[in-house]
Amino acid sequence: MSNIPVDLDLAATHLEWAWRTGLRLGDLPPGSRPGSLEEAYAAQARFIERTGEKAAGWKIAGASPRGLRGVHPNAPAFGTLIQSRIIDSGGVLMFPVGMTATLETEIAFRFGRSASPAIERFEPLTMIESTFVAIEVVCSRFINRRAVSQSSFLADNLGFHALVCGDEMDIAVPGAFEDEAGVWRNGTRIARSLAGDDRTRPYESLRFLWRELAKRNRTIPKGAAVTTGTLSVPVDVECCDVFQAKVGNRIVDVTMKAVDAITPSACAPVESN
C-alpha cells in the first residue's frame, strides 16, 4: 500500500468550487480521494470550512434498520446541515437550468438544549424542543454520485443542498412516525412510502448519530437540527416545479426554480416568497 498521504485540502478545494459554480465533478482528482470514512469526514469538514458557511446540525444517511444491520454495501453516515440552506416550507430554491435533485421525506428534530453524547445518556425526549416533517434536497457536486466511492460522496457532505422545514409533529401521538409518507409534484404523487426495515426509524437513526458524536467527543449545541433519513422512496426530479411531501397530515412544500446562468448566485438556495 502507498504511504503517500491523501491530499484532503485538494479534495475540499474541488468540492467548494463545484458548490459555488454549480458545475459538476466526475470524481475527485487522483491523490485526493479519501480512502477511509475518517478521511472522508475530515475532507467534508475542510469542504464546509472553505465555503465559509455556518454549520447548523447534521443529516443522517443510510441509518434505516436494514442499514444499521450492515446489510447495505455503504455504512450509515452523517453530514453537516448548513444554516443558510435551511428554509421554511413555502420557500423557493434556485438551481441552474438542467440540474436535477433528489427529494426525500424526512423527520427532523431541533434540540432545545445542548447535549454531550460522550457523557450523557441517550434520552431524546428530554433534549428535543421540536419535531417536524421536512424535505431534504440532495444535489451532489458529482455528475453521478452513485459512480463514486462512498468516501468521496461523504466528503461531498453526502450531497446536501437544502433542508425545507414544514409542519411540526406531535411525538406524543402513538405511531406518528409510521404514518403514510410520500412526495407530490403539482398534486401528482411521485414517491411512495418506504416500509419495514427499509424505512428510517427516527429515534434509531438519531441514536446512531449520538454514538458517532460520542466517539468524537462532539457536543450538540442548543438549537441544532438533525434530519434523520428518508421515509419515502428517494425521487430524482428536474429542478423546476412545486413539490410537496407529507407524513400523515403533516405537510412541507417547496418551489424549485431554474435560472439561466451558472454562477454562485444561481446555486444560492433561497428566494423569499
RAQUI-V388169 format. One line per field, one symbol per residue. psi: psi as a letter, one per 40 degrees, with the letter a starting at -180 (. if undefined). A space follows every 10 residues. Layout:
psi = ???
This chain:
psi = iiehihgddd dddddddddd deiiidiiih eehieidddd dddddddddd deihieaiih iefiddddef didhiiiiah hhdeehiiie ihhhiiheii ihhhhihiih heiiigddei iggdeedhdi hiiihhhhgi eidgdeeiid dddddeffeh dihhhaiiih eehhedeeih iihihfehhe hiiiiaeehh hddddddddd dddddefiih iheiihheii eihhhhiigg ahiiiihbeh ihiihhiiid igidddeidh hi.
